[in-house]
């Protein structure tokens, strides 16, 4: 598409769009959370897709919240999307995690696909049809190492085919599009990867395995054999290593952390209500009073830590946008800055995934058997089981090792004030 035509297209989209404010979107997310909460126990018990919550997201048009206004979306900031995730997580963890995973894929197309006409057209489809995006980065015999692929793109005369054996594709059979990693070509090394945007009509899934898990049961993350075909324009032009560093991992780690904060907050609210009920009409506070204050302090610390990382990611995004606007080619960020933000995001994931579990364990001590039982308003069993997935989503052991390697390259461990 030539430049004048592209400018006209963007102008038309901007005029037809009706972007909402962050406060309006948060209210929409709260309405979704209310729907999600009504079905959360059934979703968990039956290990089924949270269809009602996802339908509510679609009705509220939240799937396009992060898409820029120029393409018809709301143009919500990452910090704003994090607030949506935290609000939804207080209703149903699985539904909120699906939303967070979706947005981590949206940002890949927004950041790295808008120079391709097919990708711009797909962004418009995502807005008009409220498409749900999923991701296929894991692979059999490789596991969760998303920086390595065994499968490869077979590209002939502008047409491609790909076959991938993925041990998990979260909500894959319910998605409208899957973003798939693969080696650039059959002779490429495992780390030379691309990311393919595969809409529903371009792929088939053959389920391999089940999803009977401790928690996050509604994400329906079964394994699949995925076969996709299409045209070359569906392959994002940026190397996946760059997409992962600049877009997928920063958004994943911050939005996952937002979900975990939301789960912990809901557990704390239940414990707080139990505490108030126990204290009502009694001359002395119950023994759990000290635990409650510690829980709330820890949640405030988690939220502050998350806000700091969100601000760092948004600052890096703004810096990249400035470089793109001022330079003929997009130079990479200074190495020290890139290492610093990657280390910070790793430490965020480690801190929130561990702290959230601790918070819910403490709320269980506050509410006792009322929290332990599954049929009371104070139950936190589902919260605890869901949060035990947090240290496993990209293994904390692997992240700690990667972080140690990054810290070796830094001159100081904590920086300067």
N, C-alpha and C positions, 0 to 999 in steps of 0.2 A: 504494500500500500504506500502511495507517495505521501509526502509530508502534508500538503494542503488537505488531502482527503482525510488523513488521520486526524488533523486538527478539527475538521468539520464534524467528524464522528464523535470526538470527545466533547465538543461544544454541545452537540445535540443531546448526548447522554447527560451532561451536566444540567442542561435546561430541563430535561424530563425527570431528573432524579429529585427526590424529596428527602434529603438526608436528615436524620434525627440527631438530637443532642445526646450527650452522654447520659444525662439524667433520664431522658425518655427511654433510652436503651436499657438502663439499669432497672427501670420500672418494668419493662418488658421481660427482662431476665427474672425478676421476682415473680412475675406471673407464670413463667415457665417453671420456676422452682416449686411453686404451689402445686402445679399439675404433677410434676415429677415426684413430689413428696407423697401424693396420694397413691402412687403405684410403686414406690421404691421397694417396699417389702416384697411385693409380688414379683418384681423384676429380679430381686435377689434370690428369693425362694425358688423360682422357676428357671433361673439363669437365662432369662429371655431378654431380647432387645427392648429398650425403653421406648416403645413405639409412641406412646402417648406424649412423652416429654419431647421427643424429636419432632412429632407433628406440631406441638406447640411452638417449638423453635422456628419451624417453617412458617407457621401462621404469623408469628411475630416478626418474620423476615430477619432473623438474627444470624443466619448463615453468611450473609453478605455484609455484616457490620464492619469488618476490617477492610473491605475492598474500597479503594479510593473513590471519592465522590465523582471524579472524572469518568468512572466506568459504571456509575449508577449506585454504588454502595454508600454506606454512611461515613466512611473515612475515619472510623474510630481508632484512637491511638492504642498501642499495645497495653498501656496502663488501664485504659478503659475496658478493653477486652478482658484483662485479668480480673477486673471487678465483676464483669458478667459471669466469669467462670466461678469466682468465689461465691457469688449469690446462688448460682444453680447448684453448686456442690452441697449447699445446706438443704437442698431438697432430695437429690439423688446423686451419689458419687459417680455412678456409671454414666448417667446422662451428661453430667458436667465434663467427665473425662473425654467422652465422645466429642463434645463441643470443642474442648481444648485441642484435641488431636486434629479435628477438622481445620481449625484456624492455623495450626502449624503447617498445614499443607497449602492453605490459601496464600499465606505469605510468600511461599516459594514461587508461585506464579506471578504474584504482584511484583515481587522484587526482581525476578529474572526472566519474565516472559513477555513483558509488554512491548518489546520491539518486534515481536512476531505476530503477524495478523491473525493467525489461527488462535494464538493464546489470548489476544485481545477479545476476539469474538467469544471465546470460551468464558472469559471473565463476565461478559455481558450475559451469557447463558446462566452462569452461576447466580447472578443477581435476579434475573427474571424467573428462573425456575427454582431458585433456592436449593441448589444442589448440595448434597452431603459428600465431602471428600474424605477418603481413607488413604492409608499408606502401606506399601509393601517394601520394607527395607531389610527385614530379616530373611535368612535363607538356610535351608538344610545344609549341614556340615560346616556352616559358618556361624550360625547362631545369631546373637544380637549385635554383632560387629557391623554396624551400618556402613562403615567405611570400606567394606570389602564385598565384592560380588563374584559369584561363580557363573551365573547366567550372563549371556551377552546379547546385544542387539544384532539382529541379522537384517541389514539394510541393503536393499537392492532397488535401484531405479526409484528412489524417493519413497519406497514403501518398506516398512519394518515388520518384523515378527519377533516376539520374545516369549520365552517359557521360563517360569520361575517356580520353584518349590519352596513355599514360604511356611515355616512352622507356625507363624501367627500372622493373621491380618485382622486387626480389630475391626469389628462390624463390617467386614468385607462384603458379605452377601447382602447387606442392607444399604451399601453405599451407591452413590450415583457416579462416582469416578474414583479411581485408585491411582496414586502417584507411585511409580515403580522404579527402583534402582536396578541398574545393570551395568556390566562392562560396556565400554563404548563400542567395541566390535569384537569378534571372536578371538582375535590375536592380542587384544589389550590385556595388560596386567590386571589383577583383581582390584587394585586401588584406582584405576582409571575408569571412573563411573560417570554415568549420565542419569538424569531423572526424566521419566516419561510420564506424560499426562494421558491417562487412559480412561475415557468416558465409558459408561456402562455398555454402550452398543459396540465397543471395540475390544471387549475382553470376555473371557469365560472363566468360571471358577469351578474346580472340582474339590469338594471338601475332603480333607485328610485329617481325621482326628476330631476330638470333641473339646468342649470348654466347660468342664466340671471343676470349678476352682474354689479356693478359700474365699476370695473376695473379688470385687470388680466383675461380678458375674454377668452383668448386663452388657458389658462391652463385646461379648460374643466373639472372642479372639481365636477362633479355630484356625488350624492350618489349612492351606489350600494349594492346589496346583493352579497357577494362573497362566493363561495363554492370552496374549494381547497382540493386536496387529493394527496398523494404521499408516499414517503418513509421517514423513520426517519432521514436519512442523510441530508434531506433538512432543518431540524431544526438546526439552529446555536447552538453550544454547550454552548456558553457563555450566562448567564442570560441577559435578555434584559436591566435590570437596569444598568448593566456594559457597555453594548453596547451603550446605550443612553448617559451615562456620558462620555465615552472615545472617542466615534466615531460620532454617529449620531448628537447629539446636537452641539458639537464644529464645525463640518463641516457645519451643517445647518446654524447656526447663522453667521458664517463668510462668507459663500457663499451667503446667502440671503443679507447680508449687502453689499457685492460686487455688487450684482444686483442693489440694491437701490442706491448705489453710481453711478453706470453707468447710471441709469435713470436720476438722478439729474445732472450729467455731461452733458448729451445730452441736457437737458433743458437749462443749463447754456450756452452751445455752441450756441444754437438758440438765446438766449437773447443777447449774445455777438455779434452775426452777425447783429441782429436788431440794437443794439447800434451803431455799426460801420456804418451801413447804415444811421442812423439818424444823426450821427456826421459829416459825409462826407460833406466838403464844407461849414461848418457853423463856425462862429467865436467863439462860446461858446459851451461847452459841454451841452448835454441835461440834464434835472433834474434827470434822472435815473442813472447818472454816479456813485453816491455814492452807490446806491443799488447794482450795478454790482460788485463793489469791495468787498462789504460785502458778496455777494453770492460766489464769488471765494474764499474768505478767509474761509468761512464755509465749502466749498467742500474740501479744503486742510486739514482742521482740521478733517473732516470725514475720509478722506483717511489715514491720519496719525494715527488716532484712530484705524482704521481697521488693518493697518500694525502692530501695537503693539499687538493686539489680535492674529493675525496670527502667529507672532513670539512666543507668549506665548503657543499657541496650538502646534506648531511644536516642541518647547522645551519639552513640556510634552510628545509628541509622542516619541521623541528621548530618553527621560528618561525611558519610559516604555520599549522600545526596548533594552536598556542597561540592565534593570532588567531581562528581559526575557532571555537574552544571558548569564547572570552571575548567575542566581539562578535556582534551580531545579523546582521551581514553581513561578508563577508570583504574587509576593506580591502586594497588593494594594498600590497605591501612598500614601504618608503621608497625613493624613486627612486635615491638614492646607493647603497644596498645592492644594488639590482637591477642597476644599471650595473656595479658592482664585480664581482659574481659572474659576470655575462655576459662581461665582459672577461677574467676569470680563466679561464673555461671555453674561451674562444677561444684564449687563450695556451697552455692545456694541450694543446689539439688540435694547435696549430702545433708546440709543443715535442716532443711524443711522436711525431707523425707523421714529423718530420724526424730525430729522434735514433734512432729504431728502424731506419731505413734505414741510417744511418751505422754503427750497431752491427753490422749484418749484413755491410756492406761490409768492416768491419775483421775480422770472423771469417773472411771469405773470404781475406784476406791472411794470416791465421794458418795456415789449413789448406791454402792453395794449391790445387793441382790436385785434391787429395782432396775439397775443398769445392766445387770448380768442376764436377766430374763429378757426374752424376745418379745413379750406381749405387753410391755408397759410403755408409757410416754417417755420414760427416761432411759430406754434401752440404747446401748451403744455398741452392741455386739457387731452389727453390720458395719459401723464406722471403723471399729478396730480391724475387722477382717479386710475391709477395703484398703485401709492404710498399710497393711502388711505387704501390699503390692508395691508401695512406693520405693523401698530400697532395691527392688528387683527390676524396675523399669529403667533399663540400662544399669546393670549391676553396680551397686555402690563400691564394691571391691575394684571393679574396672575403672570407675571414675576416680577413686582415690589414687590408683596407680598413675593414671593419666595426669591428674593434678600434680602429683609429686614431680613428674617429668617437666611439667610446665613451670613449676616453682624453681626448678634448677636453673632455668634460663633467666629468672628475675634477679636483679641486683639486691632487692630488699624483699622480705616476706610480707610485710604489712603496709608498705608505702609510707608516705609522710603526711602529716596532718597540716 
